[in-house]
Amino acid sequence: MVTLADVARHAGVSASTVSYVLSGKRSISAPTRERIQHSIDALGYRPHAGARALASSRTDILALMMPLRTGLYVPVMMEIAMAVTTTARSHGYDVLLLTGEEGPEAVRRVEGSAIADAMIVMDVELDDPRLPCLKEAERPSVLIGLPAESADPAVLDCVDLDFEAAGARCVEHLAALGHTRIAVLGEPPAVYARGTGFAARTLTGLRAAADAHGVGLLHRPVEGTYAAVAAAVTRVFEERPGTTALVVQNEAVVEPLLALLRHQGRAVPEDVSVVAICPDQVAVHASVPLTAVSVPAQEMGRLAVERLVARLDGEASRGTELIAPRLTERASTGRAAGTGARRPADSAAGATAGASATAGASGEPAEASGSTASAASTEGRRGHGGR
């Protein structure tokens, strides 16, 4: 194993001079720096991480808190994690992945042990119990998600898709095609029970757009099994036989749903249109290519790291940044029956204007409707938040 002393001998300088070049604590002449760097490259020397951390009080490690909880679609979480890892490496950082459901204790452990320079927090809830610890921590943090407290940019640094606008975009697209009765197949009940921000914000956007366009909206949380999808869809068509469109925010539901509709003899999109909020690869590779609002997992991970590196370099928090939704029309949507021929597909419908981060949302796994909703169906609307 090559040591610092080996580099010093090779370069013809003292070990302390090599140390000063590596730490940057003293000014060393350019020719000497170049000679030392040549020796480092020639010998393949790698500074000891522990010693470097002691000398600089930096670990060059970012902690990624990604609790693998019930109801989450792991492939999307891992896509975000991969983007975090590759972007971090491009800035010279490694990533420590924390997948346990430790909540505030995980924040305290990172802060107290100094095992990482900063934290990225995923699966953010409306009233996330980790927030008080993050506010008090000396180490900076960035949330991939939007809690209810997002209005204070001096306290929280957040990046996320504008899920509220994404929900609205789905309803607007279907309403433009003449659909007046829409059912939403949402995340599993546990996701709403936890008050997970992205699901609640999507529901807020769906309901607001349904009210604005006079569309009846029915919301059903669904587990990702064929049996659960069959039960939910059967109930939807029994309760609302005039339903002509489905919005899906649950990647695990996509293929069971399309298979069930085929089994029931319901053609997509001739009988039922389907819009999803999901990553592009899920939409494109579905058995019927789906019209969808893309979940930009890689962009979210990249932005979070870039925000965090900027914070470590001394920049102030930038507050909340919401990515505008992009809906791409594919083969799964068409005009509602009796409203005319299906319009040609657009390569990519425009993003919804307005990135609202403060509108209400419901975490309740219950029925809701647009202009036809009863008073009881709107009483539970509260808060807002993010993934």
C-alpha positions in Angstrom: 0.0 0.0 0.0 1.4 3.4 -1.0 1.9 5.8 1.9 2.3 9.6 2.1 6.0 9.0 3.0 6.4 7.0 -0.3 5.0 10.0 -2.2 7.4 12.4 -0.4 10.4 10.3 -1.2 9.4 10.0 -4.9 8.8 13.7 -5.2 12.0 14.6 -3.2 10.1 16.7 -0.6 9.2 16.3 3.0 6.1 14.5 4.2 4.7 17.7 5.6 4.9 19.4 2.2 2.9 16.5 0.7 0.4 16.9 3.5 0.1 20.7 2.9 -0.6 20.1 -0.8 -3.3 17.5 0.0 -5.0 19.6 2.7 -4.5 23.0 1.0 -3.7 24.5 4.4 -0.5 26.2 3.2 0.5 27.8 0.0 3.0 25.7 -2.0 4.7 26.8 -5.1 3.2 25.6 -8.4 6.3 23.6 -9.5 6.3 21.7 -6.2 2.6 21.0 -6.3 2.9 19.7 -9.8 5.8 17.4 -8.8 3.9 16.1 -5.9 0.8 15.5 -8.0 2.9 13.7 -10.6 4.2 11.4 -7.8 0.7 10.8 -6.5 -0.5 9.8 -10.0 2.6 7.7 -10.7 2.4 5.7 -7.4 -1.4 5.5 -7.3 -1.6 7.0 -3.9 -5.0 7.4 -2.2 -5.2 9.5 1.0 -6.6 7.7 4.0 -10.2 8.7 4.4 -10.2 8.6 8.2 -7.1 10.7 8.5 -8.4 13.2 5.9 -11.7 13.5 7.8 -9.8 14.2 11.1 -7.7 16.8 9.4 -10.5 18.7 7.6 -13.6 17.9 9.7 -15.2 16.7 6.4 -16.0 13.1 5.4 -16.9 13.8 1.8 -20.0 11.6 2.4 -23.7 12.4 2.0 -26.3 10.5 3.9 -29.3 9.5 1.9 -32.3 8.6 4.2 -34.6 6.4 2.1 -36.9 4.4 4.5 -38.3 1.4 2.6 -41.9 1.6 4.0 -45.0 -0.2 3.2 -46.8 0.8 0.0 -43.8 2.5 -1.7 -42.8 1.6 -5.2 -39.2 0.6 -4.7 -38.0 0.9 -8.3 -38.8 4.6 -8.3 -37.0 5.1 -5.0 -34.0 3.3 -6.3 -33.9 5.4 -9.5 -33.7 8.5 -7.3 -31.0 6.9 -5.2 -29.0 6.0 -8.3 -29.2 9.6 -9.5 -28.1 10.9 -6.0 -25.2 8.5 -6.0 -23.9 9.3 -9.5 -24.3 13.0 -9.1 -22.6 12.9 -5.7 -19.6 11.1 -7.2 -19.3 13.7 -9.9 -18.8 16.3 -7.1 -16.4 14.0 -5.2 -18.8 12.7 -2.6 -19.8 9.1 -1.6 -23.3 8.2 -0.4 -24.3 6.5 2.8 -27.7 4.8 2.3 -30.0 4.6 5.3 -33.1 2.5 4.6 -34.4 1.8 8.1 -37.6 3.4 9.5 -35.7 5.1 12.3 -37.2 8.5 11.8 -35.7 11.3 14.0 -33.2 8.8 15.5 -31.5 8.4 12.1 -31.0 12.2 11.9 -29.6 12.3 15.4 -27.2 9.5 14.6 -25.8 11.2 11.5 -25.6 14.5 13.3 -24.1 13.1 16.5 -21.5 10.7 14.9 -20.4 13.1 12.1 -20.4 10.1 9.7 -21.7 12.4 6.9 -21.3 16.0 5.9 -25.0 16.5 5.0 -28.3 14.7 4.5 -30.8 14.1 1.8 -34.2 13.0 3.1 -36.8 11.0 1.1 -40.4 9.8 1.6 -41.4 13.1 3.3 -44.7 13.2 5.2 -47.0 16.2 5.7 -46.0 16.4 9.3 -42.7 14.6 9.2 -41.3 13.8 12.6 -37.7 14.3 11.3 -38.2 18.0 10.6 -37.5 19.3 14.1 -34.2 17.4 14.2 -33.2 18.6 10.7 -33.9 22.2 11.7 -31.6 22.0 14.8 -28.8 20.0 13.0 -25.6 21.8 12.1 -25.3 19.7 9.0 -27.3 21.0 6.0 -30.1 18.9 4.6 -32.3 18.8 1.4 -35.7 17.1 1.2 -36.9 15.3 -1.8 -40.5 16.0 -1.0 -42.6 18.8 0.4 -43.9 18.8 4.0 -46.6 21.1 5.3 -43.9 23.6 6.6 -42.4 24.3 3.2 -43.4 27.9 3.3 -40.3 28.9 5.3 -37.3 28.8 2.8 -34.9 29.8 5.6 -35.6 26.5 7.4 -36.3 23.9 4.7 -34.6 23.2 1.3 -36.9 21.1 -0.8 -37.0 19.7 -4.4 -39.9 17.7 -5.9 -42.3 17.2 -8.8 -45.3 19.6 -8.5 -47.6 16.7 -7.7 -50.6 19.1 -7.2 -50.2 20.4 -10.7 -49.6 16.9 -12.0 -53.0 15.8 -10.6 -54.7 18.8 -12.2 -53.0 18.1 -15.5 -54.5 14.6 -15.7 -58.0 15.9 -15.1 -57.6 18.8 -17.6 -56.4 16.3 -20.3 -59.4 14.0 -19.8 -61.9 16.8 -19.5 -60.7 18.2 -22.8 -61.5 14.8 -24.3 -65.0 15.0 -23.0 -64.7 12.7 -20.0 -67.1 13.9 -17.2 -66.8 10.9 -14.8 -63.3 9.9 -13.7 -62.1 7.4 -11.1 -58.7 7.6 -9.4 -56.8 4.5 -8.4 -54.4 5.8 -5.9 -51.5 4.6 -3.7 -52.1 1.8 -1.1 -54.1 2.9 2.0 -50.9 3.0 4.2 -49.4 5.8 2.1 -52.4 8.1 2.8 -52.6 7.0 6.4 -49.0 8.2 6.9 -49.9 11.5 5.4 -47.3 11.0 2.7 -47.0 14.4 1.0 -46.8 13.5 -2.7 -50.0 11.4 -2.6 -51.9 14.1 -0.7 -50.8 16.9 -3.0 -51.8 14.9 -6.1 -55.3 14.4 -4.6 -55.6 18.1 -4.0 -54.8 18.9 -7.6 -57.2 16.2 -8.9 -60.1 17.5 -6.8 -59.4 21.2 -7.6 -59.3 20.5 -11.4 -62.4 18.3 -11.2 -64.3 21.1 -9.4 -63.1 23.6 -12.0 -64.2 21.5 -15.0 -67.4 20.1 -13.6 -66.1 16.5 -13.5 -67.2 13.9 -11.1 -64.2 12.3 -9.3 -64.1 9.1 -7.3 -60.9 8.2 -5.4 -59.9 4.7 -4.4 -56.6 3.7 -2.7 -55.5 0.4 -4.0 -52.9 -2.3 -3.1 -50.9 -3.4 -6.1 -52.3 -6.9 -6.5 -54.6 -8.2 -9.2 -57.2 -9.1 -6.6 -57.2 -5.7 -5.0 -57.3 -3.9 -8.4 -60.2 -6.2 -9.5 -62.2 -5.4 -6.4 -61.6 -1.6 -6.7 -62.4 -1.5 -10.4 -65.5 -3.6 -10.0 -66.7 -1.3 -7.2 -66.0 1.8 -9.3 -68.1 0.6 -12.2 -70.9 -0.6 -9.9 -71.1 2.8 -8.1 -70.4 4.9 -11.2 -71.5 3.0 -14.3 -70.9 6.1 -16.4 -67.2 6.2 -15.6 -65.2 6.6 -18.8 -61.6 7.4 -17.6 -59.2 6.2 -14.9 -56.3 8.1 -13.4 -53.6 5.9 -11.8 -51.1 7.0 -9.3 -49.6 3.6 -8.3 -47.1 2.0 -10.5 -47.8 -1.5 -9.2 -51.4 -1.2 -10.4 -50.7 -0.5 -14.0 -50.3 -4.0 -15.5 -53.0 -5.7 -13.3 -55.4 -2.9 -14.3 -54.8 -3.3 -18.0 -55.1 -7.1 -17.8 -58.3 -6.7 -15.9 -59.8 -4.3 -18.4 -59.0 -6.7 -21.2 -60.6 -9.6 -19.2 -63.7 -7.5 -18.7 -63.9 -6.7 -22.4 -63.3 -3.0 -21.9 -61.1 -1.6 -24.7 -58.5 1.0 -23.9 -59.0 3.8 -24.9 -62.3 3.1 -26.9 -64.3 2.2 -23.7 -62.0 3.5 -20.9 -59.2 6.0 -21.1 -56.3 5.6 -18.7 -53.8 8.3 -17.5 -51.0 7.6 -15.1 -48.6 9.5 -13.0 -45.4 7.4 -13.2 -41.9 7.2 -14.6 -41.6 7.2 -18.4 -40.3 3.6 -18.5 -43.4 2.3 -16.8 -45.7 4.3 -19.2 -43.8 3.4 -22.4 -43.4 -0.4 -21.6 -47.0 -1.0 -20.4 -49.0 -3.4 -22.5 -50.9 -0.3 -23.8 -48.5 2.6 -23.9 -49.9 5.1 -21.3 -50.6 8.7 -21.5 -48.8 9.9 -18.4 -47.3 12.7 -16.4 -43.7 11.7 -15.9 -42.2 11.3 -12.5 -38.7 12.8 -13.1 -36.8 10.6 -10.6 -33.4 11.2 -12.0 -33.9 15.0 -12.1 -35.1 15.0 -8.5 -32.0 13.1 -7.3 -29.7 15.3 -9.3 -31.2 18.6 -8.1 -31.1 17.4 -4.4 -27.4 16.7 -4.6 -26.6 20.0 -6.4 -28.6 21.9 -3.8 -26.7 20.1 -1.0 -23.2 20.6 -2.5 -24.1 24.3 -2.9 -25.0 24.4 0.8 -21.8 22.8 1.8 -19.9 25.4 -0.3 -21.6 28.1 1.8 -24.7 29.1 -0.1 -27.9 29.8 1.7 -31.0 27.6 1.4 -33.0 28.3 -1.7 -36.3 27.1 -0.3 -38.7 25.0 -2.4 -38.2 24.1 -6.1 -41.0 22.2 -7.8 -40.5 20.7 -11.2 -43.4 21.5 -13.6 -45.3 18.4 -14.7 -45.0 17.1 -18.3 -47.8 15.1 -19.7 -47.1 13.0 -22.8 -50.1 11.6 -24.7 -49.8 8.0 -25.9 -52.2 5.2 -26.9 -54.3 4.9 -23.7 -56.5 8.1 -23.9 -59.1 9.1 -26.4 -62.4 11.0 -26.6 -65.2 9.8 -24.3 -67.8 7.6 -26.1 -70.3 9.7 -28.0 -68.1 12.9 -28.2 -66.5 12.4 -31.5 -63.4 10.9 -33.1 -60.2 10.5 -31.1 -57.8 13.5 -31.6 -54.3 12.9 -32.8 -51.7 12.4 -30.1 -49.5 15.3 -29.1 -45.8 14.4 -28.7 -45.8 16.1 -25.3 -48.6 18.2 -23.8 -47.5 21.3 -22.1 -46.8 21.6 -18.4 -49.4 23.0 -16.1 -48.9 26.6 -15.1 -48.4 27.5 -11.5 -46.3 25.5 -9.0 -48.5 25.8 -6.0 -46.9 24.5 -2.8 -49.6 25.6 -0.3 -52.9 24.3 -1.4 -54.8 21.7 0.7 -54.9 17.9 0.2 -56.5 15.0 1.8 -54.6 12.1 3.3 -57.9 10.2 3.8 -58.4 7.0 1.7 -62.0 7.9 0.9 -64.3 8.7 -2.0 -64.2 12.2 -3.4 -65.8 13.9 -6.3 -65.6 17.1 -8.3 -68.6 19.4 -8.7 -70.8 16.5 -7.8 -69.1 15.8 -4.4 -71.2 15.8 -1.3 -70.3 18.0 1.6 -69.0 15.0 3.6 -66.5 14.2 0.8 -64.8 17.6 1.1 -64.6 17.9 4.9 -61.3 16.0 5.2 -59.2 18.2 3.0 -56.2 19.4 4.9 -52.5 20.4 4.6 -50.1 19.8 1.8 -46.8 18.0 1.4 -44.4 16.0 -0.8 -42.5 12.8 -1.6 
